[in-house]
Amino acid sequence: MNRSSAWWNDGRLRLAVLLALLAALLAYVVTTRTGALGVTTGALGTPSGGAVVGARTPTDCPAAGAPSVESVSRPTLRGLREDLRGVMFGRGRRLYEEGLAASGFAWSDSEPGKRLALPPNARDPGGYELRWWAANGDDVAADVFLFAGVGQARDFFDRASSARCRPSGTALAASSPPGGRDLAWRNPDGFAQEDVYLLRGRRVYRVGVVRAGAGNGITSAGRSAAFALVNGLACALPGVWCHPQSDQALAQQALAEQLALVRRQLPGGQPRAGATAGEGPGACSSTTGARDGETGAALSESLYYGNGLALRVAIHLYASDAAARRALPRYATRAARGCLAGRLASALRARRSRAGTPRERLASAPIGQGALVAEVEVPFSYAGRPYALVLDGVIVRQGRIIDVLSTLAPATTIRAAERLATQLARLAVGEQR
């Protein structure tokens, strides 16, 4: 084994890169690019969050008379924003706009603006929207609208998901998520757009997409792919339970997009057929109950870099936010870390190395809705020379998704600095505000 001073032999730098890379997977980086999803006026509507109805909107169309969102406090608005972040979590996407949304956005498709922080007002309209670019150029948006009562929410849901008075409009029931309604139409900018609407109590959610290169028309296959995308993303919303088969497809899709981002951020990794190194914290999760309530999972093959570094990504979906929240600490319990240390020691003995006493550490990091940083180090000797094999893992929850990024590498100096790594990660996700 080479004992060079490459970055992966420095635990502080290696863990910083690991955390920063995972933060990039959270895709909260703000860009200044203008999207195709909607008009460029950025009109929010009335100060109370009322529906924005154009002058030429017929009075018998669903947009006319649509209820306004409720006026809410700052903590409630923050909760609405967090509802949406689970949709774009861990998929290699670049957030380019976010902000307040009026109920009229369902028809006007106005932009929320490039707001980086919540407004300082005591009360604001109870609607919020995120917009981001997918890795393939798709323009994606997610909205949440909160109403004063369930009846108003139902009225808005029926109006917003109707194809009536929408150019080239078609509406149909979504096979998944349950209760969802798919809508295809041509938005005010003339682009073909596909949305899914969901009603959950006093909240109505929308996830929409303008496919890259779709223009003002889209093929039948392209429309089916667009609906599959928005329906799959909507499965990550809070309070939405999808069939496990749908969650498995969502996990596979999220993993594929994360791996694409990993290869761009850290090029040069080569898969190795049949290799099991670098399985990460998930390797022992079944023994600690971390998989209880799991409805979908996907694990990448190991990507090998120079000097023996292996990197692996895993996605775990759960039936609810609460199930994911319970599962998070179980990925890094003392028993789980001991299990991982045992697996590493066994692998070393199989290579005729003499394994020493394992060392482990656990810390938290302010990423997503909860993150743990685990490190397991097994010192060993080979041909009379001392080495160490180190497994670093970052486990992050966002909504009902748990994302695991791990590296396995030989090293001679391991000094992890979570404070530095966390700062880099927070800068990457734009949370320094």
DRENKEVEX-808320 format. One record per residue (C-alpha): residue number from 1; residue in three letters; chain; x, y, z. Coordinates in Angstrom, 3 decimals. Each point is the difference from the previous one (the first is absolute). Last residue first. Example, Ala and Ser with C-alpha at 12.3 -4.5 7.8 and 13.67 -1.06 7.14 Angstrom:
! residues 2
SITE k r c c1 c2 c3
SITE 2 SER A 13.670 -1.060 7.140
SITE 1 ALA A -1.370 -3.440 0.660
This chain:
! residues 433
SITE k r c c1 c2 c3
SITE 433 ARG A -28.176 32.903 6.151
SITE 432 GLN A 2.918 -2.437 -0.330
SITE 431 GLU A -2.316 -2.843 -1.146
SITE 430 GLY A 1.020 0.208 -3.671
SITE 429 VAL A 0.481 -3.728 -0.465
SITE 428 ALA A 3.702 0.271 -0.802
SITE 427 LEU A 0.662 2.510 2.756
SITE 426 ARG A -1.651 -2.354 2.463
SITE 425 ALA A 2.191 -2.866 -1.194
SITE 424 LEU A 3.207 1.996 0.294
SITE 423 GLN A -0.962 1.069 3.514
SITE 422 THR A -0.876 -3.593 0.857
SITE 421 ALA A 3.387 -1.213 -1.186
SITE 420 LEU A 1.838 2.613 2.045
SITE 419 ARG A -1.948 -0.810 3.146
SITE 418 GLU A 0.092 -3.740 -0.665
SITE 417 ALA A 3.805 -0.046 0.064
SITE 416 ALA A 1.114 -3.610 -0.498
SITE 415 ARG A 3.608 -0.858 0.912
SITE 414 ILE A 1.044 -3.333 -1.537
SITE 413 THR A 3.667 -0.357 -0.898
SITE 412 THR A 1.282 -3.237 -1.575
SITE 411 ALA A -2.826 -0.711 -2.392
SITE 410 PRO A -1.552 -2.840 -1.961
SITE 409 ALA A -3.404 1.056 -1.334
SITE 408 LEU A -3.702 -0.738 0.248
SITE 407 THR A -2.402 2.772 -0.884
SITE 406 SER A -3.669 0.403 0.823
SITE 405 LEU A -3.032 2.002 -1.125
SITE 404 VAL A -3.344 -0.916 1.542
SITE 403 ASP A -3.298 1.721 -0.807
SITE 402 ILE A -3.088 -0.486 2.138
SITE 401 ILE A -3.307 1.031 -1.563
SITE 400 ARG A -3.254 0.490 1.890
SITE 399 GLY A 0.479 3.735 0.370
SITE 398 GLN A 3.682 0.768 -0.371
SITE 397 ARG A 2.274 -2.259 2.007
SITE 396 VAL A 3.791 -0.129 -0.308
SITE 395 ILE A 2.526 -2.761 0.717
SITE 394 VAL A 3.672 0.863 -0.579
SITE 393 GLY A 2.397 -2.950 0.109
SITE 392 ASP A 3.761 -0.284 0.322
SITE 391 LEU A 1.604 -3.471 0.030
SITE 390 VAL A 3.702 -0.039 0.778
SITE 389 LEU A 2.628 -2.697 -0.529
SITE 388 ALA A 3.195 0.732 1.899
SITE 387 TYR A 3.613 -0.812 -0.705
SITE 386 PRO A 3.094 -1.201 1.841
SITE 385 ARG A 2.860 -1.881 -1.801
SITE 384 GLY A 1.159 -3.499 0.925
SITE 383 ALA A -1.053 -1.578 -3.286
SITE 382 TYR A -3.488 1.273 0.690
SITE 381 SER A -1.106 1.505 3.272
SITE 380 PHE A -3.441 1.123 0.992
SITE 379 PRO A -1.866 2.914 1.538
SITE 378 VAL A -3.802 -0.114 -0.385
SITE 377 GLU A -1.718 3.373 -0.162
SITE 376 VAL A -3.764 0.500 0.107
SITE 375 GLU A -1.372 3.479 -0.629
SITE 374 ALA A -3.587 1.172 0.256
SITE 373 VAL A -1.444 3.383 -0.916
SITE 372 LEU A -3.699 0.337 0.807
SITE 371 ALA A -2.509 2.325 -1.628
SITE 370 GLY A -3.397 1.460 0.848
SITE 369 GLN A -2.627 1.871 -1.968
SITE 368 GLY A 2.409 0.946 -2.774
SITE 367 ILE A 3.536 0.706 1.176
SITE 366 PRO A 0.985 1.348 3.401
SITE 365 ALA A 2.530 -2.767 0.831
SITE 364 SER A 0.025 -2.549 2.809
SITE 363 ALA A 2.974 -1.938 1.334
SITE 362 LEU A 1.106 -3.616 0.422
SITE 361 ARG A 3.427 -1.514 0.548
SITE 360 GLU A 1.592 -3.425 -0.293
SITE 359 ARG A 3.241 -1.759 0.726
SITE 358 PRO A 0.617 -3.668 -0.790
SITE 357 THR A 2.608 -2.028 1.904
SITE 356 GLY A 2.609 -1.444 -2.346
SITE 355 ALA A -0.297 -2.075 -3.165
SITE 354 ARG A 2.899 -2.153 -1.207
SITE 353 SER A -0.127 -0.255 -3.790
SITE 352 ARG A -0.272 -3.247 -1.908
SITE 351 ARG A -2.501 1.403 -2.523
SITE 350 ALA A -2.823 -1.972 1.614
SITE 349 ARG A 1.131 1.517 3.281
SITE 348 LEU A -0.606 3.459 -1.458
SITE 347 ALA A -3.516 -0.878 -1.166
SITE 346 SER A -0.807 -1.435 3.429
SITE 345 ALA A 1.243 3.184 1.688
SITE 344 LEU A -2.165 2.142 -2.306
SITE 343 ARG A -3.082 -2.107 0.713
SITE 342 GLY A 0.634 0.149 3.730
SITE 341 ALA A 0.378 3.773 -0.081
SITE 340 LEU A -3.301 0.245 -1.860
SITE 339 CYS A -1.753 -2.143 2.615
SITE 338 GLY A 1.486 2.103 2.784
SITE 337 ARG A -1.272 3.151 -1.697
SITE 336 ALA A -3.471 -1.519 -0.281
SITE 335 ALA A 0.019 -1.144 3.634
SITE 334 ARG A 1.127 3.443 1.155
SITE 333 THR A -2.886 1.475 -1.956
SITE 332 ALA A 0.716 1.652 -3.359
SITE 331 TYR A -2.819 -1.022 -2.331
SITE 330 ARG A -2.417 -0.170 2.918
SITE 329 PRO A 0.230 3.762 0.503
SITE 328 LEU A -1.804 0.633 -3.348
SITE 327 ALA A -2.731 -2.655 0.289
SITE 326 ARG A -2.288 1.864 2.367
SITE 325 ARG A 0.058 3.116 -2.201
SITE 324 ALA A -0.612 -2.143 -3.089
SITE 323 ALA A -3.057 -1.596 1.604
SITE 322 ALA A -1.296 3.411 1.111
SITE 321 ASP A 0.378 1.450 -3.490
SITE 320 SER A -2.139 -2.839 -1.333
SITE 319 ALA A 0.060 -3.321 -1.868
SITE 318 TYR A 3.767 0.094 -0.318
SITE 317 LEU A 2.433 0.449 -2.875
SITE 316 HIS A 3.669 -0.998 0.153
SITE 315 ILE A 2.610 1.149 -2.537
SITE 314 ALA A 3.604 -1.256 0.000
SITE 313 VAL A 3.204 1.405 -1.455
SITE 312 ARG A 3.456 -1.618 -0.068
SITE 311 LEU A 3.605 1.166 -0.229
SITE 310 ALA A 3.172 -2.104 0.000
SITE 309 LEU A 3.529 1.409 0.431
SITE 308 GLY A 2.707 -2.579 -0.701
SITE 307 ASN A 2.864 2.273 -1.040
SITE 306 GLY A -1.767 1.322 -3.090
SITE 305 TYR A -3.777 -0.024 -0.232
SITE 304 TYR A -2.508 -2.804 0.272
SITE 303 LEU A -3.755 0.520 -0.378
SITE 302 SER A -1.913 -2.598 1.955
SITE 301 GLU A -3.314 -1.127 -1.436
SITE 300 SER A -2.957 2.099 0.946
SITE 299 LEU A -2.646 -0.950 2.513
SITE 298 ALA A -3.740 0.577 -0.436
SITE 297 ALA A -2.792 -0.204 2.542
SITE 296 GLY A -3.788 0.206 0.148
SITE 295 THR A -2.780 -0.377 2.547
SITE 294 GLU A 1.995 -0.015 3.244
SITE 293 GLY A -2.149 -0.142 3.136
SITE 292 ASP A 2.631 -1.886 1.976
SITE 291 ARG A 3.301 0.186 -1.891
SITE 290 ALA A 1.886 1.640 2.875
SITE 289 GLY A -1.007 -2.844 2.317
SITE 288 THR A 3.549 -0.529 1.280
SITE 287 THR A 0.930 -3.255 -1.774
SITE 286 SER A -1.362 1.140 -3.358
SITE 285 SER A 2.190 3.103 0.128
SITE 284 CYS A 3.275 -1.904 -0.077
SITE 283 ALA A 1.030 0.682 -3.607
SITE 282 GLY A -1.918 3.276 0.016
SITE 281 PRO A 2.854 1.735 1.814
SITE 280 GLY A 2.286 -0.303 -3.027
SITE 279 GLU A 0.161 -2.633 -2.707
SITE 278 GLY A 3.508 1.231 -0.829
SITE 277 ALA A 1.392 -3.284 -1.170
SITE 276 THR A -2.329 -2.522 -1.597
SITE 275 ALA A 1.607 -0.463 -3.411
SITE 274 GLY A -1.720 -2.369 -2.426
SITE 273 ALA A 0.742 2.167 -3.014
SITE 272 ARG A 2.196 3.002 0.718
SITE 271 PRO A -1.383 3.385 -0.888
SITE 270 GLN A 2.563 2.664 -0.953
SITE 269 GLY A 0.203 3.425 1.605
SITE 268 GLY A 1.822 2.611 -2.068
SITE 267 PRO A -2.219 2.993 0.529
SITE 266 LEU A -0.974 1.425 3.405
SITE 265 GLN A -2.577 2.744 -0.523
SITE 264 ARG A -1.174 -1.222 -3.414
SITE 263 ARG A 0.062 -3.683 0.938
SITE 262 VAL A -1.753 0.769 3.270
SITE 261 LEU A -2.707 1.921 -1.878
SITE 260 ALA A -0.751 -2.928 -2.304
SITE 259 LEU A 0.022 -2.285 3.039
SITE 258 GLN A -2.603 2.203 1.651
SITE 257 GLU A -2.238 -0.147 -3.065
SITE 256 ALA A 0.121 -3.792 -0.147
SITE 255 LEU A -0.631 -0.265 3.737
SITE 254 ALA A -3.048 2.267 -0.124
SITE 253 GLN A -1.498 -2.044 -2.833
SITE 252 GLN A 0.602 -3.290 1.813
SITE 251 ALA A -1.550 1.386 3.191
SITE 250 LEU A -3.017 1.320 -1.901
SITE 249 ALA A -0.510 -3.382 -1.682
SITE 248 GLN A 0.134 -1.684 3.404
SITE 247 ASP A -2.453 2.541 1.364
SITE 246 SER A -2.422 -0.772 -2.821
SITE 245 GLN A 0.267 -3.726 0.697
SITE 244 PRO A -0.536 0.718 3.689
SITE 243 HIS A -3.373 1.574 -0.843
SITE 242 CYS A 0.026 3.657 0.890
SITE 241 TRP A -0.755 1.618 3.328
SITE 240 VAL A -0.164 3.772 -0.022
SITE 239 GLY A -0.125 1.688 3.403
SITE 238 PRO A 3.139 1.999 -0.698
SITE 237 LEU A 0.991 0.258 -3.672
SITE 236 ALA A 2.455 -2.592 -1.327
SITE 235 CYS A -2.656 -1.763 -2.110
SITE 234 ALA A -0.425 3.303 -1.837
SITE 233 LEU A 3.378 -0.575 -1.649
SITE 232 GLY A -1.217 -3.272 -1.502
SITE 231 ASN A -3.174 1.584 -1.289
SITE 230 VAL A 1.995 2.860 -1.516
SITE 229 LEU A 2.411 -2.326 -1.811
SITE 228 ALA A -2.502 -2.650 -1.134
SITE 227 PHE A -2.207 2.814 -1.301
SITE 226 ALA A 2.904 1.368 -2.042
SITE 225 ALA A 0.879 -3.451 -1.348
SITE 224 SER A -3.594 -0.524 -1.104
SITE 223 ARG A 0.031 3.417 -1.663
SITE 222 GLY A 3.219 -0.809 -1.819
SITE 221 ALA A -1.428 -3.282 -1.248
SITE 220 SER A -3.104 1.775 -1.296
SITE 219 THR A 2.179 2.584 -1.691
SITE 218 ILE A 0.229 3.584 1.211
SITE 217 GLY A -0.961 3.341 -1.477
SITE 216 ASN A 0.622 3.663 0.744
SITE 215 GLY A 3.706 -0.522 0.564
SITE 214 ALA A 0.940 -3.405 1.451
SITE 213 GLY A 3.765 0.563 -0.236
SITE 212 ALA A 0.566 -0.690 3.695
SITE 211 ARG A -3.255 -1.079 1.614
SITE 210 VAL A -2.089 2.670 1.680
SITE 209 VAL A -0.830 -1.478 3.376
SITE 208 GLY A -2.543 0.345 2.779
SITE 207 VAL A -0.506 -1.042 3.618
SITE 206 ARG A -3.075 1.457 1.686
SITE 205 TYR A -1.064 -0.359 3.602
SITE 204 VAL A -3.287 0.986 1.632
SITE 203 ARG A -0.127 0.410 3.763
SITE 202 ARG A -3.020 0.272 2.292
SITE 201 GLY A -0.296 -3.781 0.287
SITE 200 ARG A 2.283 -1.596 -2.598
SITE 199 LEU A -1.063 0.642 -3.594
SITE 198 LEU A 2.506 -0.885 -2.717
SITE 197 TYR A 0.499 1.519 -3.435
SITE 196 VAL A 2.277 -1.396 -2.731
SITE 195 ASP A 1.263 2.220 -2.761
SITE 194 GLU A 1.178 -0.380 -3.615
SITE 193 GLN A 1.012 3.007 -2.096
SITE 192 ALA A 0.219 0.628 -3.752
SITE 191 PHE A 1.525 3.443 -0.434
SITE 190 GLY A -1.928 2.975 -1.388
SITE 189 ASP A 1.209 2.537 2.554
SITE 188 PRO A -3.486 0.040 1.541
SITE 187 ASN A 0.154 -3.791 0.591
SITE 186 ARG A -1.168 -2.611 -2.493
SITE 185 TRP A -1.819 -2.773 1.860
SITE 184 ALA A 0.304 -3.485 1.492
SITE 183 LEU A -1.589 -0.695 3.392
SITE 182 ASP A 0.399 -3.047 2.227
SITE 181 ARG A -2.191 -0.415 3.075
SITE 180 GLY A 1.308 -1.653 3.155
SITE 179 GLY A -2.278 -1.844 2.404
SITE 178 PRO A 2.535 -2.750 0.600
SITE 177 PRO A 3.455 0.883 -1.361
SITE 176 SER A -0.195 -1.851 -2.363
SITE 175 SER A -2.485 -1.099 -2.648
SITE 174 ALA A -0.638 3.678 -0.680
SITE 173 ALA A -3.568 0.929 -0.966
SITE 172 LEU A -0.283 1.847 -3.290
SITE 171 ALA A 0.068 3.538 -1.365
SITE 170 THR A 0.664 1.291 -3.521
SITE 169 GLY A 0.445 3.646 -0.962
SITE 168 SER A 1.191 1.158 -3.430
SITE 167 PRO A -0.465 3.591 1.223
SITE 166 ARG A -1.608 0.004 3.462
SITE 165 CYS A -3.593 1.252 0.221
SITE 164 ARG A -1.169 -3.331 1.468
SITE 163 ALA A 2.815 -2.462 0.678
SITE 162 SER A -0.872 -0.130 3.693
SITE 161 SER A 2.760 -0.611 2.551
SITE 160 ALA A -0.070 3.592 1.248
SITE 159 ARG A -3.800 0.142 0.409
SITE 158 ASP A -0.471 -3.311 1.811
SITE 157 PHE A 3.012 0.624 2.256
SITE 156 PHE A -1.151 3.566 0.735
SITE 155 ASP A -3.448 -1.183 1.081
SITE 154 ARG A 1.502 -2.812 2.099
SITE 153 ALA A 2.343 2.468 1.739
SITE 152 GLN A -2.878 2.369 0.643
SITE 151 GLY A -2.037 -2.819 1.556
SITE 150 VAL A 2.939 -1.128 2.149
SITE 149 GLY A 0.231 3.444 1.560
SITE 148 ALA A 2.245 3.070 0.219
SITE 147 PHE A 2.066 -1.037 -2.996
SITE 146 LEU A 3.655 -1.003 -0.415
SITE 145 PHE A 1.511 -0.183 -3.495
SITE 144 VAL A 3.172 -2.011 -0.654
SITE 143 ASP A 1.975 0.238 -3.208
SITE 142 ALA A 2.679 -2.052 -1.778
SITE 141 ALA A 1.711 0.957 -3.248
SITE 140 VAL A 2.147 -1.790 -2.573
SITE 139 ASP A 1.779 1.205 -3.157
SITE 138 ASP A 1.515 -3.029 -1.728
SITE 137 GLY A 3.599 0.617 -1.104
SITE 136 ASN A 1.314 -3.564 0.353
SITE 135 ALA A 1.494 0.611 3.473
SITE 134 ALA A -3.264 1.485 1.199
SITE 133 TRP A -0.327 3.754 0.299
SITE 132 TRP A -1.854 1.358 3.003
SITE 131 ARG A -3.053 1.933 1.095
SITE 130 LEU A -1.348 0.197 3.555
SITE 129 GLU A -3.392 1.460 0.924
SITE 128 TYR A -1.775 1.149 3.138
SITE 127 GLY A -3.574 0.887 0.953
SITE 126 GLY A -1.413 1.137 3.314
SITE 125 PRO A -0.050 3.725 -0.777
SITE 124 ASP A 2.063 1.884 2.594
SITE 123 ARG A -0.150 0.905 3.672
SITE 122 ALA A 2.499 1.638 2.370
SITE 121 ASN A 2.052 1.179 -2.953
SITE 120 PRO A 3.743 -0.674 -0.233
SITE 119 PRO A -0.252 -1.848 -3.338
SITE 118 LEU A 1.585 -3.476 -0.089
SITE 117 ALA A 3.508 -0.099 -1.386
SITE 116 LEU A 1.737 -0.325 -3.364
SITE 115 ARG A -2.780 1.504 -2.150
SITE 114 LYS A 0.576 -0.327 -3.736
SITE 113 GLY A -3.570 0.626 -1.070
SITE 112 PRO A -3.153 -2.075 0.449
SITE 111 GLU A -0.672 -0.189 -3.758
SITE 110 SER A -3.491 0.300 -1.419
SITE 109 ASP A -1.622 -3.171 -1.318
SITE 108 SER A -3.122 2.068 -0.750
SITE 107 TRP A -2.326 -2.969 0.518
SITE 106 ALA A 1.217 -1.845 3.129
SITE 105 PHE A 1.823 3.194 0.974
SITE 104 GLY A -3.432 1.403 0.857
SITE 103 SER A 0.212 -1.651 3.423
SITE 102 ALA A 2.743 2.440 0.904
SITE 101 ALA A 3.619 -1.120 0.378
SITE 100 LEU A 2.708 1.354 2.265
SITE 99 GLY A 3.599 -0.805 -0.831
SITE 98 GLU A 2.476 -2.195 -1.771
SITE 97 GLU A 2.092 0.200 -3.162
SITE 96 TYR A 3.062 -1.625 -1.575
SITE 95 LEU A 0.349 -3.249 1.936
SITE 94 ARG A 2.509 -2.268 -1.693
SITE 93 ARG A -0.783 -3.729 -0.028
SITE 92 GLY A 2.235 -2.945 0.786
SITE 91 ARG A -2.787 -2.147 1.361
SITE 90 GLY A 0.694 -0.054 3.690
SITE 89 PHE A -2.982 2.028 1.195
SITE 88 MET A -2.272 1.505 -2.630
SITE 87 VAL A -3.302 -1.225 1.418
SITE 86 GLY A 1.140 0.094 3.633
SITE 85 ARG A 0.524 3.728 -0.383
SITE 84 LEU A -3.689 0.550 -0.633
SITE 83 ASP A -1.339 -0.652 3.484
SITE 82 GLU A 2.916 2.012 1.395
SITE 81 ARG A -1.385 3.102 -1.731
SITE 80 LEU A -3.410 -0.552 1.546
SITE 79 GLY A 1.606 -0.363 3.428
SITE 78 ARG A 1.794 3.319 -0.420
SITE 77 LEU A -3.307 1.610 -0.897
SITE 76 THR A -1.499 -1.374 3.204
SITE 75 PRO A 2.913 1.393 2.025
SITE 74 ARG A -0.408 3.401 -1.739
SITE 73 SER A -3.686 0.279 0.788
SITE 72 VAL A -2.757 -0.673 -2.540
SITE 71 SER A -2.568 1.828 -2.124
SITE 70 GLU A -2.160 -2.656 -1.627
SITE 69 VAL A 0.085 -0.651 -3.730
SITE 68 SER A -2.632 1.650 -2.147
SITE 67 PRO A -2.993 -1.871 -1.377
SITE 66 ALA A -0.535 -0.340 -3.778
SITE 65 GLY A -2.773 2.341 -1.130
SITE 64 ALA A 1.132 0.236 -3.594
SITE 63 ALA A 2.733 -2.588 -0.567
SITE 62 PRO A -2.605 -2.732 -0.612
SITE 61 CYS A -1.381 1.792 -3.092
SITE 60 ASP A -3.532 1.449 0.084
SITE 59 THR A 1.242 3.586 0.382
SITE 58 PRO A 2.013 -0.263 -3.190
SITE 57 THR A 3.680 0.921 0.535
SITE 56 ARG A 0.825 2.914 -2.310
SITE 55 ALA A 1.103 2.376 2.738
SITE 54 GLY A 2.245 -2.662 1.481
SITE 53 VAL A -0.846 -1.594 3.321
SITE 52 VAL A 2.534 -0.057 2.829
SITE 51 ALA A -1.610 -1.810 2.907
SITE 50 GLY A 0.424 1.630 3.366
SITE 49 GLY A 3.165 -0.141 2.102
SITE 48 SER A -1.039 2.735 2.394
SITE 47 PRO A 2.358 2.481 -1.628
SITE 46 THR A -1.779 -0.598 -3.334
SITE 45 GLY A 1.829 -1.723 -2.799
SITE 44 LEU A 3.606 -1.198 -0.059
SITE 43 ALA A 0.961 1.395 -3.372
SITE 42 GLY A 3.400 -1.381 -1.060
SITE 41 THR A -0.378 1.557 -3.444
SITE 40 THR A 2.073 -2.616 -1.744
SITE 39 VAL A -2.680 -2.548 -0.721
SITE 38 GLY A 0.126 -3.648 0.975
SITE 37 LEU A 2.212 -3.077 -0.137
SITE 36 ALA A 2.603 1.028 -2.545
SITE 35 GLY A 2.362 0.971 2.778
SITE 34 THR A 2.277 3.035 0.463
SITE 33 ARG A 3.565 -0.835 1.097
SITE 32 THR A 1.262 1.784 3.076
SITE 31 THR A 1.056 -3.143 1.844
SITE 30 VAL A -0.679 -1.120 3.555
SITE 29 VAL A 1.618 -3.198 1.268
SITE 28 TYR A -2.516 -1.996 2.042
SITE 27 ALA A 0.742 -3.224 -1.834
SITE 26 LEU A 0.139 -2.397 2.962
SITE 25 LEU A 2.536 -1.931 -2.077
SITE 24 ALA A 2.319 2.980 0.299
SITE 23 ALA A -0.229 -0.421 3.760
SITE 22 LEU A 1.046 -3.605 -0.444
SITE 21 LEU A 3.074 1.154 -1.881
SITE 20 ALA A 0.801 2.612 2.650
SITE 19 LEU A -0.288 -2.649 2.697
SITE 18 LEU A 2.289 -2.435 -1.799
SITE 17 VAL A 2.469 2.724 -0.978
SITE 16 ALA A 0.248 1.121 3.620
SITE 15 LEU A 0.335 -3.633 1.076
SITE 14 ARG A 2.944 -0.509 -2.339
SITE 13 LEU A 1.615 3.295 0.906
SITE 12 ARG A 0.046 -0.720 3.727
SITE 11 GLY A 0.831 -3.693 -0.500
SITE 10 ASP A 3.095 0.779 -2.052
SITE 9 ASN A 0.876 -3.140 -1.984
SITE 8 TRP A -2.743 0.820 -2.455
SITE 7 TRP A 1.733 3.272 -0.867
SITE 6 ALA A 3.154 -1.689 -1.295
SITE 5 SER A 2.979 -0.081 2.402
SITE 4 SER A 1.401 -3.278 -1.283
SITE 3 ARG A -0.056 -3.158 2.092
SITE 2 ASN A -0.517 -2.328 -2.974
SITE 1 MET A -1.187 -3.483 0.909
